[in-house]
């Protein structure tokens, strides 16, 4: 993760209810009829356990969901063999033929193809590989029809594990916010640690990797989780990030306490500066504040494709549609690749990217009158099977396409966690881009089995995390 990403969290409903301070006044839309018993019963029958359409499409180009990737290749948890590695692309979308496929692309993807003659989209057979632990399926069914948006849509009432809204309901605004909270709180395993790399290439492709060591402690998964949730019920997770390279940045550490309702209680963040040997508060870690070591190429709420408080935008659910999105990008995680193999001028190496046809929820966010943000409008394309944002188009104040984000979906099948092999944010005006969460050359990319206590995520612990 990075200085402000929002991670999914595992929350124990009974424990959280004991600290019910976050059960705030209910959003006006939630007084509308919630999904009834007949609709909830569709979960696991005509709908997948997390709310996607189980059936395929009419011509079979999107298959039916049959349980996901339940018989994956063997893995040591570091190398994830590509379950679909023997497949060839069905076709390629380029600047020369993009007109044939515009109805299944975002305007930002079209703009990428038109700007870069070197960019292409290799489209492969679609595989609905999403799979989750049974506990998440059970929790989603309990959540359906019970969980509500809090006042202003700035969070949800307490719920179990993840997928608070497997069945959308209410107004278009309500549905849009429900989609986004499903993304924010989606399942990403328990407390974890990871080693990842971020790059911000120049237009000629030159880059210097920035390496992070990151620890995340989900409130209820901490060794003292019951006490933490009771004492601090509005916190989703605790996050600590140390820059380990390059040497000019190494030793700087960020600490964040991610709050659920960030309008009621803003994200708490502190930074330890190795050069100054001091800890200071970091209120800029929010909204369009600059991302860590991002060279001005992303905002705080760009990380994880979207995170943070939704209150600066008006939200609208547009439609569900079929679209070519990044999917099953195991080649991009290959340990046989170096970062030099992946990074190209203007965009990632397209020969390593995989796109598939899937159904997505389309959500539009328009900046409210009187509010400030560098993005005047954003359009999110959210995969129905994982609730992950897969593509985002960002518009500037003039209404022009500015940046295009892609999240390169994979399933960490050994722990049943959908996530990204990497995510990129392409700046169409400057010709530069940012890619983060690369792991190809890192010794131990993800550890989903660490244990941690809240004491490891205090401001007093920051200085100990810095280099001595």
FITORMI-992508 format. One record per residue (C-alpha): x, y, z; residue number from 1. Coordinates in steps of 0.001 Angstrom, whole numbers, plus 500000, padded with zeros to 6 digits. Layout:
// residues N
(r (X; Y; Z); NUM)
...
***
This chain:
// residues 468
(r (500000; 500000; 500000); 1)
(r (501042; 503587; 499981); 2)
(r (500647; 506714; 502045); 3)
(r (496918; 506764; 501813); 4)
(r (495501; 503681; 500250); 5)
(r (492312; 502336; 501677); 6)
(r (492452; 498630; 502372); 7)
(r (489614; 496192; 502914); 8)
(r (489146; 495202; 506524); 9)
(r (487867; 492306; 508538); 10)
(r (485469; 493579; 511147); 11)
(r (483815; 491529; 513865); 12)
(r (480218; 492681; 513947); 13)
(r (479506; 491805; 517551); 14)
(r (482663; 493537; 518733); 15)
(r (481986; 496648; 516696); 16)
(r (478408; 496876; 517827); 17)
(r (479752; 497095; 521363); 18)
(r (481339; 500354; 520263); 19)
(r (478457; 501641; 518199); 20)
(r (479678; 505201; 517882); 21)
(r (479998; 504779; 514133); 22)
(r (476380; 503770; 513723); 23)
(r (475594; 507339; 512726); 24)
(r (472412; 508933; 511455); 25)
(r (471244; 506932; 508472); 26)
(r (471617; 508328; 504953); 27)
(r (468314; 509545; 503616); 28)
(r (468368; 507077; 500720); 29)
(r (468415; 504092; 503056); 30)
(r (464828; 504700; 504135); 31)
(r (463917; 503322; 500714); 32)
(r (463037; 499648; 500512); 33)
(r (466025; 497443; 501197); 34)
(r (466461; 494098; 499427); 35)
(r (463849; 491693; 500734); 36)
(r (464217; 488022; 501578); 37)
(r (463428; 486968; 497993); 38)
(r (466208; 489162; 496601); 39)
(r (468724; 488091; 499251); 40)
(r (467939; 484460; 498415); 41)
(r (469348; 485080; 494909); 42)
(r (472857; 485250; 496403); 43)
(r (474416; 481901; 495577); 44)
(r (471658; 480992; 493106); 45)
(r (471117; 483400; 490202); 46)
(r (473702; 485761; 491705); 47)
(r (477194; 484883; 492880); 48)
(r (477641; 484932; 496676); 49)
(r (478957; 488527; 496427); 50)
(r (476235; 489822; 494102); 51)
(r (477410; 489473; 490489); 52)
(r (475271; 487945; 487758); 53)
(r (476036; 484230; 487785); 54)
(r (475028; 483636; 484166); 55)
(r (477247; 484418; 481224); 56)
(r (476249; 486732; 478390); 57)
(r (474162; 485811; 475354); 58)
(r (476985; 484880; 472980); 59)
(r (479123; 483125; 475601); 60)
(r (482034; 485582; 475386); 61)
(r (481512; 486133; 479125); 62)
(r (481142; 482704; 480736); 63)
(r (478966; 481800; 483691); 64)
(r (480627; 481987; 487119); 65)
(r (481208; 478417; 488319); 66)
(r (482947; 479047; 491630); 67)
(r (486044; 480846; 490378); 68)
(r (489621; 479631; 490458); 69)
(r (489136; 476737; 492867); 70)
(r (491778; 474376; 491396); 71)
(r (494765; 476676; 490869); 72)
(r (498378; 475742; 490177); 73)
(r (500646; 474884; 493100); 74)
(r (502460; 477883; 494535); 75)
(r (504957; 478722; 497246); 76)
(r (503168; 482029; 497833); 77)
(r (505917; 483989; 496103); 78)
(r (505713; 482626; 492559); 79)
(r (502148; 482567; 491238); 80)
(r (502087; 480474; 488026); 81)
(r (499681; 481746; 485400); 82)
(r (496660; 479395; 485350); 83)
(r (495949; 480509; 481775); 84)
(r (499520; 480712; 480521); 85)
(r (498970; 478527; 477467); 86)
(r (496399; 480830; 475898); 87)
(r (496923; 483150; 472940); 88)
(r (495149; 486479; 472409); 89)
(r (491848; 486357; 470560); 90)
(r (492720; 489680; 468935); 91)
(r (494537; 492963; 469587); 92)
(r (493014; 496434; 469798); 93)
(r (495237; 499151; 468340); 94)
(r (494919; 502722; 467145); 95)
(r (494160; 501305; 463708); 96)
(r (491084; 499298; 464692); 97)
(r (489915; 500985; 467905); 98)
(r (486741; 502195; 466196); 99)
(r (485441; 498614; 466053); 100)
(r (485602; 498261; 469844); 101)
(r (484708; 501695; 471253); 102)
(r (481433; 500467; 472715); 103)
(r (483380; 498146; 475031); 104)
(r (486153; 500577; 475992); 105)
(r (486250; 503626; 478239); 106)
(r (486931; 507018; 476615); 107)
(r (490245; 507001; 478486); 108)
(r (491292; 503676; 477010); 109)
(r (490426; 505002; 473551); 110)
(r (492515; 508104; 474249); 111)
(r (495475; 505910; 475275); 112)
(r (495284; 503960; 472027); 113)
(r (495012; 507138; 469971); 114)
(r (497912; 508873; 471756); 115)
(r (500455; 506046; 471748); 116)
(r (501091; 504093; 468559); 117)
(r (503086; 501676; 470719); 118)
(r (500125; 500873; 472971); 119)
(r (497762; 497975; 472297); 120)
(r (495285; 495838; 474201); 121)
(r (495693; 492081; 473884); 122)
(r (492263; 490536; 474461); 123)
(r (492151; 486959; 475770); 124)
(r (489334; 484513; 476551); 125)
(r (487406; 485619; 479633); 126)
(r (487763; 483671; 482883); 127)
(r (485639; 484533; 485897); 128)
(r (488369; 483525; 488312); 129)
(r (487160; 485462; 491369); 130)
(r (487039; 483311; 494491); 131)
(r (486712; 484213; 498165); 132)
(r (486748; 482343; 501482); 133)
(r (483431; 480852; 502576); 134)
(r (483325; 483204; 505566); 135)
(r (483085; 486134; 503180); 136)
(r (480218; 484546; 501259); 137)
(r (478377; 483942; 504522); 138)
(r (479003; 487516; 505674); 139)
(r (477849; 489033; 502369); 140)
(r (474520; 487278; 502723); 141)
(r (474132; 488593; 506273); 142)
(r (475005; 492088; 505094); 143)
(r (472495; 492097; 502222); 144)
(r (469429; 494074; 503166); 145)
(r (470832; 495064; 506557); 146)
(r (473788; 497397; 505999); 147)
(r (473063; 501084; 505376); 148)
(r (474957; 504175; 504318); 149)
(r (475604; 506639; 507123); 150)
(r (474787; 510335; 506888); 151)
(r (475937; 511795; 503590); 152)
(r (477086; 508406; 502329); 153)
(r (480448; 508873; 504039); 154)
(r (480609; 505330; 505363); 155)
(r (478426; 502376; 506279); 156)
(r (476853; 501051; 509433); 157)
(r (478809; 498121; 510894); 158)
(r (478983; 494969; 508826); 159)
(r (480795; 491668; 508752); 160)
(r (484120; 491171; 506922); 161)
(r (483411; 492822; 503553); 162)
(r (480942; 493419; 500685); 163)
(r (478472; 495507; 502675); 164)
(r (476167; 495884; 499642); 165)
(r (476101; 492696; 497547); 166)
(r (472674; 493813; 496298); 167)
(r (472460; 497509; 495395); 168)
(r (469342; 499473; 496302); 169)
(r (467950; 502985; 496585); 170)
(r (468577; 506017; 494391); 171)
(r (471269; 506273; 491709); 172)
(r (473367; 508217; 494212); 173)
(r (472905; 505535; 496865); 174)
(r (473825; 502762; 494436); 175)
(r (476921; 504625; 493274); 176)
(r (478165; 505066; 496828); 177)
(r (477365; 501446; 497646); 178)
(r (479511; 500313; 494704); 179)
(r (482394; 502476; 495898); 180)
(r (482158; 501219; 499500); 181)
(r (482136; 497662; 498185); 182)
(r (485445; 498521; 496503); 183)
(r (486913; 500275; 499534); 184)
(r (486039; 497469; 501948); 185)
(r (486565; 494522; 499605); 186)
(r (488317; 491402; 500869); 187)
(r (492111; 491511; 500729); 188)
(r (493011; 488925; 503336); 189)
(r (493957; 489516; 506928); 190)
(r (496734; 491574; 508483); 191)
(r (499681; 491586; 506100); 192)
(r (503082; 492912; 505109); 193)
(r (504397; 493527; 501631); 194)
(r (507467; 494751; 499737); 195)
(r (506514; 496737; 496628); 196)
(r (508002; 499127; 494085); 197)
(r (506715; 502346; 492534); 198)
(r (508035; 503894; 489308); 199)
(r (507428; 507301; 487716); 200)
(r (509114; 507077; 484292); 201)
(r (510153; 510124; 482306); 202)
(r (508686; 510416; 478784); 203)
(r (511758; 508601; 477415); 204)
(r (511174; 505670; 479784); 205)
(r (513994; 506357; 482250); 206)
(r (513019; 505602; 485846); 207)
(r (514372; 505099; 489363); 208)
(r (512379; 502629; 491479); 209)
(r (511140; 503633; 494912); 210)
(r (510846; 500666; 497284); 211)
(r (508419; 500385; 500195); 212)
(r (508082; 498040; 503145); 213)
(r (504485; 498252; 504301); 214)
(r (502599; 496776; 507245); 215)
(r (498848; 496821; 507679); 216)
(r (496954; 495923; 510836); 217)
(r (493217; 495505; 510391); 218)
(r (491528; 496569; 513597); 219)
(r (489852; 493273; 514478); 220)
(r (492808; 491167; 513267); 221)
(r (495333; 492696; 515633); 222)
(r (496438; 490562; 518560); 223)
(r (494634; 493057; 520809); 224)
(r (491836; 493534; 518277); 225)
(r (488848; 493237; 520631); 226)
(r (490163; 496041; 522836); 227)
(r (491147; 498178; 519845); 228)
(r (487744; 497957; 518154); 229)
(r (485932; 498756; 521373); 230)
(r (488159; 501735; 522176); 231)
(r (488515; 503113; 518634); 232)
(r (485426; 501976; 516670); 233)
(r (485753; 504377; 513730); 234)
(r (489147; 502964; 512646); 235)
(r (489233; 500450; 509803); 236)
(r (492948; 499642; 509878); 237)
(r (496383; 500838; 510941); 238)
(r (499093; 501274; 508306); 239)
(r (502839; 501830; 508439); 240)
(r (505068; 502399; 505422); 241)
(r (508854; 502709; 505299); 242)
(r (510744; 503786; 502202); 243)
(r (513742; 501451; 501833); 244)
(r (515209; 502828; 498574); 245)
(r (516587; 505042; 497088); 246)
(r (519008; 506198; 499766); 247)
(r (517905; 509847; 499567); 248)
(r (514423; 508824; 500753); 249)
(r (515221; 505704; 502768); 250)
(r (514158; 505758; 506400); 251)
(r (511168; 508066; 505954); 252)
(r (508105; 506428; 507499); 253)
(r (504391; 507112; 507249); 254)
(r (501791; 506039; 509801); 255)
(r (498057; 506232; 509115); 256)
(r (494988; 505320; 511121); 257)
(r (492340; 504873; 508444); 258)
(r (488959; 506053; 509700); 259)
(r (485700; 504847; 508199); 260)
(r (483796; 508144; 508228); 261)
(r (486534; 510634; 507304); 262)
(r (484140; 513575; 507337); 263)
(r (483228; 512897; 510943); 264)
(r (486855; 512133; 511815); 265)
(r (489601; 512784; 509224); 266)
(r (492271; 510190; 508546); 267)
(r (494963; 510389; 511224); 268)
(r (498411; 510469; 509683); 269)
(r (501963; 511114; 510869); 270)
(r (505311; 511206; 509070); 271)
(r (508745; 510428; 510485); 272)
(r (511442; 512307; 508578); 273)
(r (514798; 510546; 508794); 274)
(r (516768; 513721; 508073); 275)
(r (515025; 515744; 510770); 276)
(r (514641; 512821; 513203); 277)
(r (511176; 513996; 514143); 278)
(r (507542; 512911; 513891); 279)
(r (504918; 515355; 512675); 280)
(r (501238; 515243; 511790); 281)
(r (500392; 514919; 508089); 282)
(r (496923; 516366; 507356); 283)
(r (497782; 516556; 503653); 284)
(r (497387; 512774; 503366); 285)
(r (493849; 513091; 501991); 286)
(r (491837; 513981; 498862); 287)
(r (494126; 515534; 496219); 288)
(r (497172; 515842; 498459); 289)
(r (500255; 514547; 496638); 290)
(r (501064; 510860; 496872); 291)
(r (504313; 509652; 498450); 292)
(r (507292; 509970; 496061); 293)
(r (504838; 510301; 493171); 294)
(r (506563; 513191; 491364); 295)
(r (503192; 514944; 491251); 296)
(r (501667; 512146; 489137); 297)
(r (498979; 511005; 491538); 298)
(r (496796; 512233; 494351); 299)
(r (496221; 510638; 497724); 300)
(r (492816; 509314; 496660); 301)
(r (494227; 507826; 493445); 302)
(r (495880; 505004; 495358); 303)
(r (494107; 501642; 495118); 304)
(r (492214; 503280; 492224); 305)
(r (490047; 505093; 494810); 306)
(r (490155; 505606; 498568); 307)
(r (489068; 508056; 501220); 308)
(r (486037; 510232; 501839); 309)
(r (483479; 510686; 499006); 310)
(r (482029; 513977; 500257); 311)
(r (483559; 516341; 497655); 312)
(r (481708; 514702; 494764); 313)
(r (478152; 514131; 493626); 314)
(r (477768; 510444; 492797); 315)
(r (475665; 508772; 490108); 316)
(r (475208; 505135; 489167); 317)
(r (475186; 505099; 485353); 318)
(r (474781; 501499; 484174); 319)
(r (476173; 497997; 484062); 320)
(r (477907; 497168; 480786); 321)
(r (480324; 494773; 479087); 322)
(r (483860; 496119; 478811); 323)
(r (487433; 495037; 478095); 324)
(r (489319; 495436; 481370); 325)
(r (492678; 494221; 482748); 326)
(r (492141; 490709; 484110); 327)
(r (494214; 487704; 485227); 328)
(r (497482; 489621; 484781); 329)
(r (499759; 486897; 486152); 330)
(r (502383; 487509; 483462); 331)
(r (502874; 490999; 484886); 332)
(r (503879; 489421; 488233); 333)
(r (506359; 486954; 486756); 334)
(r (509559; 486512; 488756); 335)
(r (511373; 486040; 485440); 336)
(r (510838; 489717; 484608); 337)
(r (512835; 492740; 485723); 338)
(r (511375; 496199; 486052); 339)
(r (513289; 497135; 482902); 340)
(r (511245; 494511; 481053); 341)
(r (508001; 496076; 482234); 342)
(r (508536; 499853; 482023); 343)
(r (508269; 501495; 478597); 344)
(r (508022; 505143; 477466); 345)
(r (504461; 506360; 477964); 346)
(r (503004; 503094; 479288); 347)
(r (503753; 499608; 480546); 348)
(r (504956; 496943; 478112); 349)
(r (501686; 495953; 476361); 350)
(r (503038; 492482; 475546); 351)
(r (502798; 491703; 479274); 352)
(r (499224; 492947; 479783); 353)
(r (496064; 490892; 479482); 354)
(r (492525; 492175; 478899); 355)
(r (489262; 490234; 479052); 356)
(r (485590; 491001; 478490); 357)
(r (483728; 491366; 481796); 358)
(r (480680; 493163; 483143); 359)
(r (481353; 496350; 485083); 360)
(r (479356; 498832; 487148); 361)
(r (479822; 502366; 485773); 362)
(r (479869; 505097; 488430); 363)
(r (480299; 508816; 487790); 364)
(r (481626; 511335; 490336); 365)
(r (481258; 515056; 489585); 366)
(r (482879; 517704; 491776); 367)
(r (480339; 519525; 493928); 368)
(r (479855; 523254; 493519); 369)
(r (482133; 525090; 495944); 370)
(r (484396; 522077; 496536); 371)
(r (488050; 521843; 495504); 372)
(r (489823; 518947; 493804); 373)
(r (492159; 518749; 490805); 374)
(r (489785; 516256; 489145); 375)
(r (486492; 517825; 488108); 376)
(r (485003; 514480; 487127); 377)
(r (485895; 510812; 487442); 378)
(r (484240; 507792; 485892); 379)
(r (484846; 504436; 487575); 380)
(r (484466; 501022; 485954); 381)
(r (484082; 498394; 488687); 382)
(r (484347; 494642; 488058); 383)
(r (481116; 492893; 489095); 384)
(r (482859; 489733; 490373); 385)
(r (485412; 491317; 492720); 386)
(r (484037; 494835; 493314); 387)
(r (487487; 496095; 492339); 388)
(r (487767; 499321; 490377); 389)
(r (489424; 498238; 487124); 390)
(r (489569; 501459; 485062); 391)
(r (489113; 505141; 485952); 392)
(r (488856; 508110; 483578); 393)
(r (489860; 511447; 485145); 394)
(r (488802; 514818; 483692); 395)
(r (490272; 518236; 484402); 396)
(r (488404; 521474; 485105); 397)
(r (487986; 522134; 481384); 398)
(r (486208; 518814; 480911); 399)
(r (489138; 517287; 479026); 400)
(r (490463; 513776; 479575); 401)
(r (493556; 514070; 481764); 402)
(r (494536; 510797; 483376); 403)
(r (493582; 507166; 482850); 404)
(r (494016; 504549; 485583); 405)
(r (494135; 500774; 485140); 406)
(r (494217; 498132; 487878); 407)
(r (495775; 494874; 486658); 408)
(r (493572; 492276; 488303); 409)
(r (494851; 488939; 489620); 410)
(r (493642; 486412; 492174); 411)
(r (496098; 485493; 494924); 412)
(r (494610; 482048; 494670); 413)
(r (496557; 480468; 497538); 414)
(r (494703; 482774; 499970); 415)
(r (491581; 483477; 497846); 416)
(r (492248; 487210; 497621); 417)
(r (491465; 489246; 494464); 418)
(r (493816; 492211; 494123); 419)
(r (496109; 493923; 491621); 420)
(r (499388; 492763; 490110); 421)
(r (500032; 496504; 489786); 422)
(r (498113; 499688; 489080); 423)
(r (499002; 502495; 486694); 424)
(r (497918; 506109; 486300); 425)
(r (498668; 507501; 482836); 426)
(r (498924; 511272; 482368); 427)
(r (497854; 512012; 478785); 428)
(r (499003; 515639; 478963); 429)
(r (502558; 515146; 480213); 430)
(r (503213; 511788; 478571); 431)
(r (504318; 510370; 481912); 432)
(r (502778; 507793; 484217); 433)
(r (503029; 506216; 487649); 434)
(r (502904; 502494; 488342); 435)
(r (502927; 501085; 491869); 436)
(r (502763; 497726; 493641); 437)
(r (505256; 496007; 491321); 438)
(r (506903; 493035; 493048); 439)
(r (508914; 491146; 490409); 440)
(r (512350; 491703; 491947); 441)
(r (511324; 491809; 495615); 442)
(r (512410; 488874; 497846); 443)
(r (509113; 488413; 499727); 444)
(r (506351; 490406; 498053); 445)
(r (503358; 489489; 500241); 446)
(r (503036; 487899; 503660); 447)
(r (499393; 487329; 504577); 448)
(r (500191; 485562; 507851); 449)
(r (501915; 488145; 510037); 450)
(r (500674; 489047; 513508); 451)
(r (500756; 492559; 514917); 452)
(r (499401; 494576; 517835); 453)
(r (498183; 498160; 517934); 454)
(r (501390; 499131; 519758); 455)
(r (503251; 498776; 516462); 456)
(r (501079; 501479; 514898); 457)
(r (501509; 504417; 517277); 458)
(r (503308; 507727; 516647); 459)
(r (505820; 506702; 519331); 460)
(r (506683; 503626; 517253); 461)
(r (507481; 505701; 514160); 462)
(r (511006; 506729; 515089); 463)
(r (511943; 503140; 515857); 464)
(r (510921; 502274; 512313); 465)
(r (513357; 504795; 510830); 466)
(r (516898; 503866; 509955); 467)
(r (519422; 504216; 512744); 468)
***
